Amino acid sequence: MHIEPGVVHGAKMALAYATAAGGATYAAKMAIDTIRENGTVSLAIRAAIATASTFIFFELLPHFAVGVSEVHFILGSTLLLMLGAAPAAIGLALGLLIQSLFFAPTDLPMIFVNLTTLMVPLFAISALAKKIIAPATRFIDLSYAQALKLSTAFQGGIVAWVAFWVFYGQGFGADTMASVLTFGGAYMLVVIIEPIADLAILAAAKSLKGLKGSGLVEPRLYETA
């Protein structure tokens, strides 16, 4: 999902600054809410886990260039379900920053574009989860259909934002359109894998009863709302 340098440039970058600032502000609000509910230490630990996971997603899992960007296995719904929205948002942002600073410095000019592309879909599935998962349902009891909806929404959101940035920066030429469609088709293949990963990790969490109340995971894993 990395937008290549030059795709958005000049005065058009102002929109990226604004959207990333809006995302950071909303993430800060969620972080404050999480601290009130679970404490600063819990937020910090879960954010650190999310950061390490994001780095693994970017650097260690398979990734390849397709069309206008790169396809990464970014398991956003897994981070949300296991760690919570605020830790996941912080982890995605810090993981992206670490990757850009130390492993792909050419991506730094696009850091605000890429932050928006990651964080807004996460916020969207956080809201979606409240609608499709009943308050009496623990996350460890999620169905495949529910996991699929969250995964499809997250990956679809990434594809939509990549398409937006490319068309916004480069216009609607035939070559641009073809590249976006190629990228979108390849990226949505992640939807095949992510729900299975979600359920496998949730099943593992179900067997690890010691995590309940530990502050290491999202409390909703084991407790109803």
C-alpha positions in Angstrom: 0.0 0.0 0.0 3.0 2.3 -0.2 2.4 5.2 -2.5 5.5 5.8 -4.5 7.3 9.2 -4.2 6.1 11.7 -6.8 2.6 10.2 -7.2 1.3 13.1 -5.0 3.5 16.2 -5.0 3.6 19.9 -4.6 0.6 21.8 -3.3 -1.5 18.6 -3.5 0.5 17.3 -0.5 -1.5 19.7 1.7 -4.4 17.3 1.6 -2.2 14.5 2.9 -1.0 16.7 5.8 -4.5 17.5 6.7 -5.9 14.0 6.5 -2.9 12.5 8.5 -3.3 15.3 11.1 -7.0 14.4 11.4 -6.2 10.7 11.8 -3.6 11.5 14.4 -6.0 13.6 16.3 -8.7 10.9 16.3 -6.1 8.3 17.3 -5.1 10.5 20.2 -8.7 10.7 21.4 -9.0 7.0 21.3 -5.7 6.6 23.2 -7.0 8.9 25.9 -10.2 6.9 26.2 -8.2 3.7 26.4 -6.0 5.1 29.1 -9.1 6.0 31.1 -10.5 2.5 30.7 -7.4 0.3 30.9 -4.5 2.5 32.1 -1.4 3.9 30.5 0.7 0.7 30.9 -1.8 -1.4 29.1 -2.0 1.0 26.2 1.8 1.2 25.9 2.3 -2.5 26.0 -0.4 -3.2 23.4 0.9 -0.3 21.2 4.4 -1.8 21.3 3.0 -5.2 20.3 1.1 -3.6 17.4 4.3 -1.7 16.3 6.3 -4.9 16.2 3.6 -6.7 14.4 3.3 -3.9 11.8 7.0 -4.0 11.2 6.7 -7.8 10.7 3.9 -7.3 8.2 5.9 -4.8 6.2 9.3 -6.3 6.3 9.1 -10.1 7.0 5.9 -11.2 5.4 5.8 -11.5 1.6 5.3 -8.2 -0.2 5.6 -7.4 -3.9 5.1 -4.4 -6.3 1.9 -4.5 -8.3 0.6 -1.7 -10.4 0.8 1.7 -8.6 1.9 0.4 -5.3 3.0 -2.6 -3.2 0.9 -5.4 -1.8 1.5 -6.1 1.9 -0.2 -8.5 4.2 -1.3 -5.9 6.8 -3.6 -7.7 9.1 -5.5 -4.7 10.3 -8.5 -6.5 11.6 -6.3 -8.9 13.5 -4.6 -5.9 15.3 -8.0 -4.4 16.1 -9.5 -7.6 17.5 -6.5 -8.6 19.5 -5.1 -5.2 20.7 -7.9 -2.7 20.4 -8.4 0.3 18.1 -6.0 2.8 19.8 -3.1 0.5 20.2 -3.6 -0.7 16.6 -3.6 2.8 15.3 -0.4 3.7 17.2 1.2 0.5 16.1 0.4 1.1 12.4 1.7 4.6 12.5 5.0 3.8 14.4 5.6 0.6 12.4 5.2 2.6 9.2 7.5 5.3 10.5 10.2 2.8 11.6 10.0 1.1 8.2 10.3 4.4 6.3 13.1 5.8 8.5 15.4 2.8 8.6 14.5 0.4 5.7 12.8 2.4 3.0 13.8 6.1 3.4 12.6 6.8 -0.1 9.1 6.4 1.3 9.5 9.3 3.8 8.1 12.0 1.4 4.9 9.9 1.3 4.6 9.2 5.0 1.5 11.3 5.5 -0.2 9.8 2.5 0.6 6.3 3.7 -0.5 7.1 7.3 -3.9 8.2 6.0 -4.2 5.1 3.8 -3.6 2.8 6.9 -5.4 4.6 9.7 -8.7 5.7 8.1 -9.6 2.1 7.2 -8.8 1.0 10.7 -11.1 3.6 12.1 -13.8 2.5 9.7 -13.6 -1.2 10.8 -13.5 -0.1 14.5 -16.9 1.5 13.9 -18.1 -1.4 11.8 -17.2 -3.9 14.5 -19.6 -2.1 16.8 -22.4 -2.7 14.3 -21.8 -6.3 13.3 -20.6 -7.7 16.6 -23.3 -7.9 19.3 -22.5 -6.4 22.7 -22.9 -9.9 24.2 -20.3 -11.5 21.9 -16.7 -11.8 22.9 -14.1 -11.4 20.2 -12.8 -14.9 20.7 -16.3 -16.1 19.7 -16.3 -14.3 16.4 -17.7 -16.1 13.3 -16.0 -16.4 10.0 -18.6 -14.2 8.4 -17.9 -11.4 10.9 -14.1 -11.7 10.4 -14.6 -11.6 6.6 -16.6 -8.4 6.8 -14.0 -6.7 8.9 -11.2 -7.9 6.7 -13.0 -6.9 3.5 -13.7 -3.5 4.8 -10.1 -2.9 5.9 -8.5 -4.1 2.7 -11.1 -2.4 0.6 -10.5 0.8 2.5 -6.8 0.6 1.7 -7.4 0.0 -2.0 -9.9 2.9 -2.1 -7.4 5.3 -0.5 -4.6 4.2 -2.8 -6.8 4.7 -5.8 -7.9 8.1 -4.5 -4.3 9.3 -4.0 -3.2 8.1 -7.4 -6.1 9.7 -9.3 -5.8 12.8 -7.1 -2.1 13.1 -7.9 -1.9 11.8 -11.5 -5.3 12.2 -13.0 -7.5 9.6 -14.8 -5.4 8.5 -17.7 -5.8 5.0 -19.2 -2.4 3.8 -17.9 -3.2 5.1 -14.4 -6.6 3.4 -14.4 -5.1 0.1 -15.5 -2.4 0.2 -12.8 -5.0 1.0 -10.1 -7.2 -1.9 -11.2 -4.3 -4.3 -11.3 -3.2 -3.2 -7.8 -6.8 -3.4 -6.4 -7.3 -6.9 -7.8 -4.1 -8.2 -6.3 -4.6 -6.5 -2.9 -8.0 -7.9 -2.4 -6.5 -11.4 -2.5 -5.4 -10.6 1.1 -9.0 -10.9 2.0 -8.7 -14.7 1.4 -6.0 -15.0 4.1 -6.9 -12.4 6.7 -10.2 -13.9 8.1 -8.5 -17.3 8.5 -5.6 -15.6 10.3 -8.1 -13.7 12.5 -9.9 -16.9 13.5 -6.7 -18.9 14.0 -5.2 -16.2 16.3 -8.6 -15.8 18.2 -8.7 -19.6 18.6 -5.2 -19.5 20.1 -6.3 -16.6 22.4 -9.3 -18.7 23.5 -7.0 -21.3 24.8 -4.8 -18.8 26.6 -7.0 -17.9 29.5 -4.1 -16.3 31.3 -4.4 -13.3 29.0 -7.7 -12.3 30.4 -7.3 -9.2 32.6 -3.6 -9.1 31.9 -3.6 -5.8 30.0 -1.7 -7.4 27.1 -4.8 -7.7 24.9 -8.0 -6.0 24.1 -10.4 -6.7 27.1 -13.3 -7.4 24.7 -11.5 -10.6 23.7 -12.8 -12.3 26.8 -15.4 -9.9 28.2 -18.7 -8.7 26.7 -19.3 -5.0 26.2 
